[in-house]
């Protein structure tokens, strides 16, 4: 093991450039023809990708126009810290600086979606190479990590598929400490900070993984006689850890304020239980998977919330893992460690149950005792960590198969060819070529120039996702919004309005500070709102205007200061 630790392979600029370009090209091919529809189509469905398009657009807008009020977004007005109602994707803020409006937001999301598959491929390749895998075998690690079948169902969760920073962090830190390079060490901690800034769903997983790896390294360091590391290594480590700690602390503040102000945002044990997958989830592939989607449909049929419970890592990957356990290019201890890590993470991804033997699953401990872990709603997302050691072992399996092929036919070139074919098999098994890319609805022209704050109706979760995307044209404050929990403020307001049938509906909205009510009469569920709006007697408090298919109610402000004139604190 000591000899292995000293071996840090040479990585040429040509090799890194080739893999980076290959990563991008594979992502484009895997999700073809999405690249031909940038700005008009969006991956998977019209659900969470729409508000996540808004999130990245808001990040760029806020940085330019209100950097000191970054988390005070235009949704759920007039509540504070509304960007912190879900993972804010802050690490993608630089992308949000380019372009404006809904079409730019969708194009930006499409490109980030492709990037979110290309970067994990590149990162897993780097880590496999640093651990000792040959170049062509390391491509299998990239393919297995980025395109494991279960990831296809998470395509609507950009904060979940954006996992490339995890293997890159470990690769940079491993290489940095091996070579005693302060620059690489600090870069590793900086990448970890960036991964955390994308969201706590994966950021917390990475933090605890680094703590665990640090404990393992500490044990080996102690057993080696506690050698004193070079001063530059200590300084780089302390500086990098400080950066991670400070950024983590600053980012956590608005999320903690939201939890304190909104008890409904807490992830109860009942919610965790609901989203916890059954054991058969490991052999259930997403519906969107090219090879296994239809074959495993009977398995998915009996699972509630199946999109969050399909955890199939891929048959080809598992076969290569089994072969890779015997590959001597990795030290025996490393192979055992990777297998234990994969098994432990997979066990945790099962979540827990409130009754029966499922109460004793390890995720129950994580939920109750690890700080921040209660904020993670879906235990199955731990498959991100599970997939990484599987991918690294699969690279060892590919190297072993390739070496056997080259020995049998006495041709060294067969090793690279065999590994390339295995990479292709893994890519096909996790292919997104049949991935849906629906057309994004275009905002009605009548929305332009309306006086904010707005209330757009109807206000179902599906409607609010669309409104958020459309709001990227100027980001007008509005009561509407979309997150993983329903704020009581909005629920109570809509209930009090009673579909505008309550006698004091207009007065209620004016007290809050709403200036414009927009009813999209072309949408399902708008009929009751439209009939009520047309029946409200005309008065000096508001006026009606048709901008078909929109019915606009323009509310005149109260003489006194409305409740929403300033953000609630």
MARGU-378264 format. One record per residue (C-alpha): residue number from 1; x, y, z. Coordinates in steps of 0.5 Angstrom, whole numbers, padded with zeros to 4 digits, m for minus. Each point is the difference from the previous one (the first is absolute). Layout:
<bavexs>
(NUM,(X,Y,Z))
...
</bavexs>
This chain:
<bavexs>
(1,(0000,0000,0000))
(2,(0006,0005,0002))
(3,(0003,m0001,m0007))
(4,(m0007,0001,m0004))
(5,(m0001,0006,0004))
(6,(0007,0003,m0003))
(7,(m0002,m0001,m0007))
(8,(m0004,0006,m0003))
(9,(0000,m0001,m0008))
(10,(0002,0005,m0005))
(11,(m0006,0003,m0003))
(12,(0002,0004,m0006))
(13,(m0004,0006,m0003))
(14,(m0002,m0004,m0006))
(15,(m0003,m0005,0004))
(16,(m0004,0004,0004))
(17,(m0002,0004,m0006))
(18,(m0002,m0006,m0004))
(19,(m0005,m0002,0006))
(20,(m0003,0006,0001))
(21,(m0002,0001,m0007))
(22,(m0002,m0007,0000))
(23,(m0004,0001,0006))
(24,(m0004,0006,m0003))
(25,(m0001,m0004,m0007))
(26,(m0003,m0006,0004))
(27,(m0005,0004,0004))
(28,(m0002,0003,m0007))
(29,(m0001,m0007,m0003))
(30,(m0003,m0003,0006))
(31,(m0006,0005,0000))
(32,(0000,0002,m0007))
(33,(m0004,0004,m0003))
(34,(m0001,0004,0006))
(35,(0006,0005,m0003))
(36,(m0004,0001,m0006))
(37,(m0005,0003,0005))
(38,(0003,0005,0004))
(39,(m0004,0005,0003))
(40,(m0007,m0003,m0002))
(41,(0000,m0007,0003))
(42,(0002,m0003,0007))
(43,(0003,m0007,0002))
(44,(m0005,m0005,0003))
(45,(m0006,0004,0002))
(46,(m0004,0007,0001))
(47,(0001,m0001,0008))
(48,(0006,0002,0004))
(49,(0004,0002,m0006))
(50,(m0004,0006,m0001))
(51,(0001,0003,0007))
(52,(0008,m0002,0000))
(53,(0000,0004,m0007))
(54,(m0002,0006,0004))
(55,(0004,m0002,0006))
(56,(0007,0001,m0004))
(57,(m0003,0006,m0004))
(58,(m0002,0003,0007))
(59,(0007,m0001,0003))
(60,(0003,0004,m0006))
(61,(m0005,0005,0001))
(62,(0001,0001,0007))
(63,(0008,0000,0000))
(64,(m0001,0006,m0005))
(65,(m0006,0004,0003))
(66,(0000,m0002,0007))
(67,(0006,m0004,0003))
(68,(m0001,0002,0007))
(69,(m0007,m0003,0000))
(70,(0001,m0006,m0004))
(71,(m0005,m0004,0003))
(72,(m0006,0005,m0001))
(73,(m0002,m0003,m0006))
(74,(m0007,0002,m0004))
(75,(m0004,m0006,0002))
(76,(m0004,m0001,0006))
(77,(0000,0008,0001))
(78,(0000,0003,0005))
(79,(0003,m0006,0004))
(80,(0008,0001,0001))
(81,(0005,m0005,m0002))
(82,(m0004,m0004,m0005))
(83,(0006,m0002,m0004))
(84,(0002,m0004,0006))
(85,(m0007,m0004,m0001))
(86,(0004,m0005,m0004))
(87,(0007,m0002,m0002))
(88,(0002,0007,m0003))
(89,(0005,m0003,m0005))
(90,(0005,0006,0001))
(91,(0006,m0003,m0003))
(92,(m0003,0001,m0006))
(93,(m0001,0008,0001))
(94,(0005,0001,m0006))
(95,(m0004,m0003,m0005))
(96,(m0006,0004,0002))
(97,(0004,0007,m0002))
(98,(m0001,m0002,m0007))
(99,(m0007,0002,m0004))
(100,(m0006,0002,0003))
(101,(m0008,m0003,0000))
(102,(m0003,m0007,m0001))
(103,(0003,m0002,m0006))
(104,(0007,0002,0003))
(105,(m0001,m0004,0006))
(106,(m0003,m0006,m0003))
(107,(0007,0000,m0005))
(108,(0004,0001,0006))
(109,(m0003,m0006,0004))
(110,(0000,m0004,m0006))
(111,(0008,0001,m0001))
(112,(0001,m0001,0008))
(113,(m0004,m0007,m0001))
(114,(0005,m0002,m0005))
(115,(0006,0003,0004))
(116,(m0003,m0004,0007))
(117,(0001,m0007,m0004))
(118,(0007,0002,m0003))
(119,(0003,0003,0006))
(120,(m0001,m0007,0004))
(121,(0002,m0004,m0006))
(122,(0007,0004,0000))
(123,(0000,0000,0008))
(124,(m0001,m0007,0001))
(125,(0006,m0001,m0006))
(126,(0005,0004,0004))
(127,(m0002,m0003,0007))
(128,(0001,m0007,m0004))
(129,(0007,0002,m0003))
(130,(0002,0003,0007))
(131,(m0001,m0007,0003))
(132,(0004,m0004,m0005))
(133,(m0005,m0002,m0006))
(134,(0003,0000,m0007))
(135,(m0003,0006,m0005))
(136,(m0005,m0004,m0004))
(137,(m0003,m0004,0007))
(138,(m0001,0007,0003))
(139,(m0005,0002,m0005))
(140,(m0004,m0006,0002))
(141,(0000,0003,0007))
(142,(m0002,0007,m0003))
(143,(m0006,m0004,m0004))
(144,(m0002,m0004,0006))
(145,(0000,0006,0005))
(146,(m0004,0005,m0005))
(147,(m0004,m0004,m0003))
(148,(m0003,m0006,0005))
(149,(m0007,m0001,m0002))
(150,(m0003,0003,0006))
(151,(0003,0007,m0001))
(152,(m0005,0000,m0006))
(153,(m0006,0001,0004))
(154,(0004,0006,0004))
(155,(0000,0004,m0006))
(156,(m0005,0005,0002))
(157,(0004,0001,0006))
(158,(0006,0004,m0002))
(159,(0003,0001,0007))
(160,(0000,m0008,0001))
(161,(0003,m0002,m0007))
(162,(0006,0006,0001))
(163,(0004,m0005,0003))
(164,(0007,0001,m0003))
(165,(0003,0004,0005))
(166,(0000,m0006,0005))
(167,(0005,m0004,m0004))
(168,(0004,0006,m0002))
(169,(0001,0002,0007))
(170,(0002,m0007,0002))
(171,(0005,m0001,m0006))
(172,(0003,0007,0001))
(173,(0001,m0001,0008))
(174,(0003,m0007,m0001))
(175,(0005,0003,m0006))
(176,(0001,0006,0004))
(177,(0002,m0004,0007))
(178,(0004,m0005,m0004))
(179,(0004,0005,m0004))
(180,(0000,0005,0006))
(181,(m0002,0005,m0004))
(182,(m0004,0006,0003))
(183,(m0003,0003,m0006))
(184,(m0004,m0007,m0001))
(185,(m0002,m0001,0007))
(186,(m0003,0007,0000))
(187,(m0003,m0001,m0007))
(188,(m0003,m0007,0003))
(189,(m0003,0004,0006))
(190,(m0003,0006,m0005))
(191,(m0003,m0005,m0004))
(192,(m0003,m0003,0006))
(193,(m0003,0007,0002))
(194,(m0003,0001,m0007))
(195,(m0003,m0007,0000))
(196,(m0003,0002,0007))
(197,(m0003,0007,m0003))
(198,(m0004,m0004,m0005))
(199,(m0004,m0003,0006))
(200,(0000,m0003,0006))
(201,(m0003,m0007,m0003))
(202,(0007,m0002,m0002))
(203,(0004,0005,0003))
(204,(m0002,m0003,0007))
(205,(0002,m0007,m0003))
(206,(0007,0003,m0002))
(207,(0001,0003,0006))
(208,(m0001,m0006,0004))
(209,(0004,m0005,m0005))
(210,(0006,0005,0001))
(211,(m0001,m0001,0008))
(212,(0000,m0007,m0001))
(213,(0006,0000,m0005))
(214,(0004,0004,0005))
(215,(m0001,m0004,0006))
(216,(0002,m0006,m0005))
(217,(0006,0004,m0002))
(218,(0001,0002,0008))
(219,(0001,m0007,0002))
(220,(0005,m0002,m0006))
(221,(0004,0006,0002))
(222,(0000,m0002,0008))
(223,(0002,m0007,m0002))
(224,(0006,0003,m0004))
(225,(0003,0003,0006))
(226,(m0004,0007,m0001))
(227,(0005,0003,m0005))
(228,(0000,0008,0000))
(229,(m0003,0002,m0007))
(230,(0004,0006,m0004))
(231,(m0002,0007,0002))
(232,(m0003,0002,m0006))
(233,(m0005,m0006,0000))
(234,(m0002,0002,0007))
(235,(m0002,0007,m0002))
(236,(m0003,m0002,m0007))
(237,(m0005,m0005,0004))
(238,(m0001,0005,0006))
(239,(m0002,0005,m0005))
(240,(m0004,m0005,m0005))
(241,(m0004,m0002,0006))
(242,(m0001,0007,0003))
(243,(m0003,0002,m0007))
(244,(m0005,m0006,0000))
(245,(m0002,0001,0007))
(246,(m0001,0008,m0001))
(247,(m0004,m0001,m0006))
(248,(m0004,m0006,0003))
(249,(m0002,0005,0006))
(250,(m0002,0006,m0004))
(251,(m0004,m0005,m0005))
(252,(m0003,m0003,0006))
(253,(m0003,0006,0003))
(254,(m0006,0001,m0004))
(255,(m0002,m0007,0000))
(256,(0000,0000,0007))
(257,(m0004,0006,0000))
(258,(m0005,m0003,m0004))
(259,(m0001,m0006,0004))
(260,(m0001,0004,0006))
(261,(m0005,0004,m0003))
(262,(m0004,m0005,m0004))
(263,(m0001,m0007,0004))
(264,(m0003,m0003,m0006))
(265,(0007,0000,m0003))
(266,(0002,m0005,0005))
(267,(0001,m0007,m0003))
(268,(m0004,m0005,0005))
(269,(0002,m0007,0001))
(270,(m0007,m0001,m0004))
(271,(0003,0003,m0006))
(272,(0006,m0004,0000))
(273,(m0003,m0006,0001))
(274,(m0005,0002,m0006))
(275,(0006,0001,m0005))
(276,(0004,m0006,0003))
(277,(0001,m0005,m0006))
(278,(m0001,m0008,0001))
(279,(0005,m0005,m0001))
(280,(m0002,m0001,m0007))
(281,(0001,0007,m0002))
(282,(0007,m0002,m0001))
(283,(m0002,m0005,m0006))
(284,(m0005,0006,m0002))
(285,(0002,0004,m0006))
(286,(m0003,0007,m0002))
(287,(m0005,0000,m0005))
(288,(0004,0004,m0005))
(289,(0006,m0005,0000))
(290,(0001,m0003,m0007))
(291,(0002,m0007,0002))
(292,(m0003,m0001,0007))
(293,(m0006,0005,0000))
(294,(m0006,m0005,m0003))
(295,(0003,m0006,0003))
(296,(0000,0002,0007))
(297,(m0007,0003,m0001))
(298,(m0003,m0005,0005))
(299,(0005,0001,0005))
(300,(m0002,0008,0000))
(301,(m0007,m0001,0000))
(302,(m0001,m0002,0007))
(303,(0004,0006,0003))
(304,(m0003,0006,0002))
(305,(0004,0006,m0002))
(306,(0004,m0004,m0005))
(307,(0004,0005,m0003))
(308,(0004,0001,0006))
(309,(0001,m0007,0002))
(310,(0003,m0003,m0007))
(311,(0007,m0002,0002))
(312,(0002,m0005,m0005))
(313,(0008,0002,m0001))
(314,(0000,m0004,m0006))
(315,(0002,m0008,m0002))
(316,(0006,0002,m0004))
(317,(0003,0004,0006))
(318,(m0002,m0006,0005))
(319,(0004,m0005,m0004))
(320,(0006,0004,m0001))
(321,(0000,0002,0008))
(322,(0000,m0008,0001))
(323,(0006,m0001,m0005))
(324,(0003,0007,0003))
(325,(0000,m0003,0007))
(326,(0006,m0005,m0002))
(327,(0004,0006,m0004))
(328,(0007,0000,0003))
(329,(0001,0007,m0003))
(330,(m0004,0003,0006))
(331,(0003,m0002,0007))
(332,(m0004,m0006,0004))
(333,(m0002,0005,0005))
(334,(m0002,0005,m0005))
(335,(m0005,m0005,m0003))
(336,(m0003,m0002,0006))
(337,(m0001,0007,0002))
(338,(m0003,0002,m0006))
(339,(m0005,m0006,0001))
(340,(m0001,0002,0007))
(341,(m0002,0007,m0002))
(342,(m0004,m0002,m0006))
(343,(m0004,m0005,0005))
(344,(m0001,0005,0006))
(345,(m0002,0006,m0005))
(346,(m0005,m0005,m0003))
(347,(m0003,m0002,0007))
(348,(m0001,0007,0002))
(349,(m0003,0002,m0007))
(350,(m0006,m0005,0003))
(351,(m0002,0006,0005))
(352,(m0004,m0003,0005))
(353,(m0007,m0002,0002))
(354,(m0004,0002,0006))
(355,(m0002,m0008,0002))
(356,(0003,m0006,0000))
(357,(0008,m0002,m0002))
(358,(0000,0006,m0004))
(359,(0001,0004,0006))
(360,(0007,m0002,0001))
(361,(0002,0002,m0007))
(362,(0007,0004,0001))
(363,(m0004,0006,m0003))
(364,(m0004,0001,0006))
(365,(0006,0001,0004))
(366,(0003,0006,m0006))
(367,(m0007,0003,0001))
(368,(0000,0001,0007))
(369,(0007,0001,0002))
(370,(0004,0003,m0006))
(371,(m0001,0008,0000))
(372,(m0004,0002,m0006))
(373,(m0002,m0007,m0003))
(374,(m0007,0001,0002))
(375,(0000,0005,m0006))
(376,(0001,m0006,m0005))
(377,(m0007,m0002,m0002))
(378,(0002,m0006,m0005))
(379,(0004,m0005,0003))
(380,(0001,m0003,m0007))
(381,(0004,0006,m0002))
(382,(0006,m0004,0004))
(383,(0001,m0004,m0006))
(384,(0004,0005,m0003))
(385,(0006,m0002,0006))
(386,(m0002,m0007,m0002))
(387,(0001,0001,m0007))
(388,(0007,0003,0001))
(389,(0004,m0006,0003))
(390,(m0004,m0005,m0005))
(391,(0003,0004,m0006))
(392,(0007,0000,0003))
(393,(m0001,m0008,0001))
(394,(m0003,m0001,m0007))
(395,(0006,0004,m0003))
(396,(0004,m0006,0003))
(397,(m0004,m0005,m0003))
(398,(0001,0003,m0007))
(399,(0007,0001,0001))
(400,(0000,m0008,0002))
(401,(m0004,m0002,m0006))
(402,(0004,0004,m0004))
(403,(0007,m0003,0002))
(404,(m0003,m0007,m0001))
(405,(m0002,0002,m0007))
(406,(0007,0003,m0002))
(407,(0003,m0006,0004))
(408,(m0004,m0005,m0004))
(409,(0001,0002,m0007))
(410,(0007,0003,0002))
(411,(m0002,0007,m0003))
(412,(0001,0006,0005))
(413,(m0005,0004,m0004))
(414,(m0005,m0004,0001))
(415,(0000,0002,0008))
(416,(m0002,0007,m0002))
(417,(m0005,m0002,m0005))
(418,(m0003,m0005,0005))
(419,(m0001,0006,0005))
(420,(m0003,0004,m0005))
(421,(m0005,m0005,m0002))
(422,(m0002,m0001,0007))
(423,(m0001,0008,0001))
(424,(m0005,m0001,m0006))
(425,(m0004,m0005,0003))
(426,(0000,0004,0007))
(427,(m0002,0006,m0004))
(428,(m0006,m0004,m0004))
(429,(m0002,m0003,0006))
(430,(m0001,0007,0004))
(431,(m0002,0004,m0007))
(432,(m0004,0006,0000))
(433,(m0001,0000,m0008))
(434,(m0008,m0002,0002))
(435,(0000,0006,0005))
(436,(m0006,0004,m0001))
(437,(0001,0008,m0001))
(438,(m0007,0003,0000))
(439,(m0001,0007,m0003))
(440,(0000,0006,0005))
(441,(m0007,0004,0000))
(442,(0001,0007,m0002))
(443,(m0002,0006,0004))
(444,(m0006,0003,m0002))
(445,(0001,0007,m0003))
(446,(m0005,0003,0005))
(447,(0005,m0001,0006))
(448,(0005,0006,m0002))
(449,(0000,0006,0003))
(450,(m0005,m0002,0006))
(451,(0001,0004,0006))
(452,(0003,m0005,0006))
(453,(m0001,m0003,0005))
(454,(m0004,m0005,m0004))
(455,(m0005,m0006,0002))
(456,(m0001,m0005,m0006))
(457,(m0005,m0005,0000))
(458,(m0002,m0005,0000))
(459,(0006,m0002,0005))
(460,(0001,m0007,0000))
(461,(0007,m0003,0000))
(462,(0000,m0001,m0007))
(463,(m0002,0007,m0002))
(464,(0005,0003,0005))
(465,(0006,m0003,m0003))
(466,(m0002,0003,m0007))
(467,(m0001,0007,0004))
(468,(0007,m0001,0003))
(469,(0003,m0001,m0007))
(470,(m0004,0006,m0003))
(471,(0002,0005,0005))
(472,(0007,m0001,m0002))
(473,(m0002,0006,m0005))
(474,(0001,0005,0005))
(475,(m0001,m0004,0007))
(476,(m0006,0004,0002))
(477,(m0002,m0002,0008))
(478,(m0006,m0004,0000))
(479,(m0003,m0005,0005))
(480,(0001,m0006,m0004))
(481,(0005,m0004,0001))
(482,(0002,m0008,0000))
(483,(0005,m0004,0005))
(484,(m0001,m0007,0003))
(485,(m0004,0003,0005))
(486,(m0006,0004,0000))
(487,(0001,0007,0004))
(488,(m0006,0001,0005))
(489,(0000,0007,m0002))
(490,(m0002,m0001,m0007))
(491,(m0005,m0006,0002))
(492,(m0004,0004,0005))
(493,(0000,0006,m0005))
(494,(m0003,m0004,m0006))
(495,(m0005,m0003,0005))
(496,(m0002,0007,0003))
(497,(m0002,0002,m0007))
(498,(m0004,m0006,m0002))
(499,(0001,0000,m0007))
(500,(m0002,0008,0000))
(501,(m0007,m0002,0003))
(502,(0002,0003,0007))
(503,(m0003,0007,0000))
(504,(0006,0003,0003))
(505,(0005,m0004,m0005))
(506,(0002,0007,m0004))
(507,(0001,0003,0007))
(508,(0004,m0006,0003))
(509,(0005,0001,m0006))
(510,(0000,0007,0000))
(511,(0002,0000,0008))
(512,(0006,m0005,m0002))
(513,(0002,0005,m0006))
(514,(m0002,m0004,m0006))
(515,(m0001,0005,m0006))
(516,(m0002,m0005,m0005))
(517,(m0003,m0007,m0001))
(518,(0000,m0004,m0006))
(519,(m0004,m0005,m0002))
(520,(0002,m0005,m0006))
(521,(m0007,m0002,m0003))
(522,(0003,m0005,m0004))
(523,(0003,m0004,0005))
(524,(m0004,m0006,0004))
(525,(m0003,0002,0006))
(526,(m0001,0008,m0002))
(527,(m0007,0000,m0001))
(528,(m0002,0001,0008))
(529,(0005,0005,0000))
(530,(m0003,0004,m0006))
(531,(m0007,m0001,0002))
(532,(0001,0003,0007))
(533,(0005,0006,m0003))
(534,(m0006,0002,m0005))
(535,(m0005,0000,0005))
(536,(0004,0005,0005))
(537,(m0004,0006,0000))
(538,(0004,0006,m0003))
(539,(0003,0005,0005))
(540,(0005,0005,0001))
(541,(0005,m0006,0003))
(542,(0001,m0003,m0007))
(543,(m0001,0000,m0007))
(544,(0000,m0006,m0005))
(545,(0003,m0001,m0007))
(546,(0000,m0006,m0005))
(547,(0007,m0002,m0003))
(548,(m0003,m0006,m0003))
(549,(0001,m0005,0002))
(550,(0002,0004,0007))
(551,(m0005,0003,0004))
(552,(0003,0006,0004))
(553,(m0002,0003,0006))
(554,(0004,0006,0002))
(555,(m0001,0002,0007))
(556,(0001,0007,0003))
(557,(0005,0001,0006))
(558,(m0003,0001,0007))
(559,(0001,0007,0002))
(560,(0004,m0003,0006))
(561,(0006,m0004,0000))
(562,(m0002,m0008,m0003))
(563,(0003,m0006,0004))
(564,(0004,m0002,m0005))
(565,(0003,0007,m0001))
(566,(0007,m0002,0003))
(567,(0002,m0007,0001))
(568,(m0002,m0004,0006))
(569,(0006,m0001,0005))
</bavexs>
